[in-house]
Amino acid sequence: MSEKQKIAMITGGAQGIGLACAKAIANDLGARIVLVDINAETVAAAAQSMGDGTVGLVCDMGDPKAIAALFDQVEAEIGYVSMLVNNAGIAAPGDFLDTPIEQFQRVIDINLVGVFAATQRAARGMVANAMEGAVVNMSSINAVVSIPSIAAYCASKGGVTQLTKASSLALATHNIRVNAVGPGSIDTEMMAAVNANPAAMETVLARTPLKRVGKPEEIANVVSFLMSDKASYITGETIYVDGGRLGLNYTC
């Protein structure tokens, strides 16, 4: 199967990093794009803006049954997914002592359980059809460094890193590669409050050696590379795209 015939599914694909990934994969690899998001109106508009047969579908990526139904629909109506970007995620910030267990669980369900469920379901389709494939999970620098107000997010992204390694080993014999990308501070809706607060932005820039926030397209370029044949000998890795943040041991 040529790259132009491949189907790429991007979860959390209606905006920000997810939509940038979809555009990069479509432009660089010629894949047909399936955007998945929980917001029906937003994902429909995103799919229409991309054109070229792009499909926008609604799914709660914290619900394994909904994820299974999503893949059933895509396989029946479009074909088997051989490129998967597990980008859907939430942070749900709050005080550590006051965070309800339900809120913590919801973050884990979307950010970690959903990644497992989607990867497993996509891989089953690839294996059944003897298809080589690639999965890229969206991790974070918060898999390594922590913020107390988003404990569940940090835990989930640490889990994504280990899940990436474990699944890459499990799927290697089927020629399915699994990698992750760990963004630093990226100019998306998650950073809207920081962008509006000069003091908060000063803190971000102080801990970023390149002295700027990243663009969604800069994450997407790495995702597209990992999906491509140029990364054919890379699996089980997490690439941190953070402007040098993780190498910095002080702030000024």
C-alpha positions in Angstrom: 0.0 0.0 0.0 1.5 3.4 -1.0 1.5 6.3 1.4 -1.1 8.1 -0.8 -3.5 5.3 -0.1 -3.1 5.3 3.6 -5.7 6.5 6.1 -4.6 8.7 9.0 -6.7 9.2 12.1 -6.0 12.2 14.3 -7.8 12.4 17.6 -8.4 15.8 19.2 -8.0 16.9 15.6 -10.4 19.8 15.3 -7.9 22.5 16.3 -4.5 23.3 17.6 -1.8 20.7 17.5 -4.2 18.0 16.2 -5.4 20.0 13.2 -1.8 21.0 12.5 -0.8 17.3 12.5 -3.6 16.5 10.1 -2.5 19.2 7.7 1.2 18.1 7.8 0.4 14.4 7.3 -2.0 15.3 4.4 0.6 17.6 2.8 3.7 15.5 3.4 2.4 12.0 3.0 -0.8 12.3 0.9 -2.8 10.3 3.4 -6.6 10.6 3.6 -7.4 12.2 6.9 -10.0 11.3 9.5 -10.4 14.0 12.2 -11.9 12.9 15.5 -13.1 15.3 18.2 -15.7 15.5 20.9 -17.1 18.7 19.5 -19.3 17.9 16.5 -19.5 21.5 15.1 -15.8 22.2 15.4 -14.7 18.9 13.9 -17.1 19.3 11.0 -15.8 22.8 10.2 -12.2 21.6 10.5 -12.8 18.7 8.1 -14.6 21.0 5.6 -11.7 23.5 5.7 -9.2 20.7 4.8 -11.3 19.3 1.9 -9.7 16.5 -0.1 -12.0 13.8 1.3 -11.2 14.7 4.9 -13.8 13.2 7.3 -14.8 14.6 10.7 -16.2 12.3 13.3 -17.3 12.7 16.9 -16.0 10.5 19.7 -15.4 10.7 23.4 -11.9 9.4 23.6 -12.4 8.6 27.3 -15.0 6.0 26.4 -13.5 2.7 25.2 -16.9 1.5 23.8 -17.2 4.7 21.8 -13.6 4.2 20.5 -14.5 0.7 19.4 -17.6 2.0 17.6 -15.5 4.7 16.0 -13.1 2.2 14.4 -16.0 0.0 13.3 -17.5 2.9 11.5 -14.2 4.1 9.8 -13.3 0.5 8.7 -16.8 0.0 7.3 -17.1 3.3 5.5 -13.6 4.4 4.6 -11.0 1.7 5.3 -8.4 0.5 7.8 -6.3 3.1 9.7 -2.6 2.6 9.3 -1.5 6.0 10.7 -2.8 7.0 14.2 -2.1 10.2 16.1 -3.4 10.0 19.7 -3.6 13.7 20.4 -6.9 14.1 22.3 -6.2 15.2 25.9 -7.3 17.4 28.8 -5.5 19.0 31.7 -8.3 19.9 34.2 -6.2 22.0 36.6 -7.1 22.4 40.2 -5.7 22.4 43.8 -4.2 19.0 44.6 -6.0 18.7 47.9 -9.4 19.6 46.5 -9.3 17.6 43.2 -12.3 15.2 43.0 -11.3 11.6 42.2 -13.8 11.8 39.3 -11.9 14.6 37.8 -8.6 12.8 38.2 -10.1 9.7 36.6 -11.5 11.6 33.7 -8.1 12.9 32.8 -6.6 9.4 33.0 -9.5 8.0 30.9 -8.9 10.4 28.0 -5.2 10.9 28.1 -4.1 7.3 28.9 -6.8 4.7 28.7 -8.1 6.2 25.4 -4.6 6.1 23.9 -4.4 2.4 24.8 -7.8 1.6 23.5 -7.3 3.5 20.2 -3.8 2.0 19.6 -5.0 -1.5 20.3 -8.0 -1.2 18.0 -6.0 0.4 15.2 -3.2 -2.2 15.6 -5.7 -5.1 15.4 -6.9 -3.8 12.1 -3.4 -3.4 10.8 -2.4 -6.9 11.9 -5.6 -8.5 10.5 -4.8 -6.9 7.1 -1.0 -7.4 7.2 -0.5 -3.7 7.0 2.6 -1.9 8.2 1.7 1.2 10.2 2.7 3.9 12.6 1.3 5.4 15.8 2.3 8.7 17.4 1.2 9.5 20.9 1.1 13.0 22.2 3.1 13.0 25.5 4.4 16.2 27.1 7.5 17.5 29.0 5.2 17.0 32.0 6.0 13.3 31.6 9.3 14.3 33.1 8.8 17.6 35.0 5.7 18.1 37.1 3.2 20.9 37.9 1.2 20.3 41.2 -2.0 21.8 39.8 -2.2 19.3 37.0 -1.2 16.1 38.8 -3.5 13.9 36.8 -2.2 15.3 33.5 1.4 14.7 34.6 0.6 11.1 35.6 -1.2 10.5 32.4 1.7 11.8 30.2 4.2 9.7 32.2 2.0 6.7 31.5 1.8 7.6 27.8 5.6 7.5 27.6 5.7 4.0 29.1 2.7 2.8 27.1 4.6 4.0 24.0 7.6 1.8 24.9 5.5 -1.2 25.8 3.3 -1.1 22.7 6.3 -0.5 20.4 7.8 -3.8 21.7 4.5 -5.6 21.4 3.9 -4.5 17.8 7.4 -4.5 16.4 7.1 -8.0 14.9 4.1 -6.7 12.9 6.1 -3.8 11.5 4.0 -1.3 13.4 6.0 1.5 14.9 4.9 3.5 18.0 6.5 6.7 19.0 5.6 9.8 21.0 6.2 13.5 20.9 6.5 15.6 24.0 5.6 19.3 23.5 6.8 22.1 25.7 5.0 25.4 25.8 3.0 25.6 22.6 0.7 28.4 21.4 -2.6 26.7 21.7 -5.9 27.2 23.5 -4.3 25.5 26.6 -1.9 28.5 26.8 -4.6 31.2 26.3 -4.5 32.2 30.0 -0.7 32.4 29.9 -0.7 34.5 26.7 -3.0 37.0 28.4 -0.8 37.3 31.5 2.5 39.1 30.9 4.0 37.8 34.2 3.1 34.2 33.4 4.5 34.6 30.0 7.7 36.0 31.4 8.0 32.8 33.6 7.5 30.6 30.6 10.1 32.4 28.5 12.6 32.3 31.5 12.5 28.5 31.5 12.7 28.2 27.7 16.2 28.6 26.3 14.9 29.5 22.8 13.0 32.4 24.5 9.7 31.8 22.7 6.7 29.5 22.7 6.4 26.9 20.0 3.9 26.7 17.2 1.5 23.8 16.6 3.1 23.4 13.2 6.5 22.7 14.9 5.0 19.7 16.7 3.2 18.6 13.6 6.4 18.5 11.6 7.9 16.0 14.0 4.8 13.9 14.0 4.7 13.8 10.2 8.4 12.8 10.2 7.7 9.9 12.6 4.9 8.7 10.5 7.0 8.7 7.4 9.5 6.2 5.9 12.3 8.6 6.9 11.7 7.3 10.5 11.4 3.7 9.5 14.0 2.5 12.1 12.6 4.6 15.0 10.2 3.0 17.4 9.5 3.3 21.2 11.0 6.8 21.4 9.7 10.1 22.8 11.0 13.2 21.1 10.7 16.3 23.2 9.9 19.5 21.2 10.3 22.1 23.9 12.7 24.8 22.9 15.4 23.3 25.2 13.3 23.3 28.4 14.2 19.9 29.7 17.9 20.6 29.4 17.6 23.7 31.6 18.5 23.2 35.3 17.7 26.8 36.4 15.5 29.8 35.7 16.5 33.4 35.6 
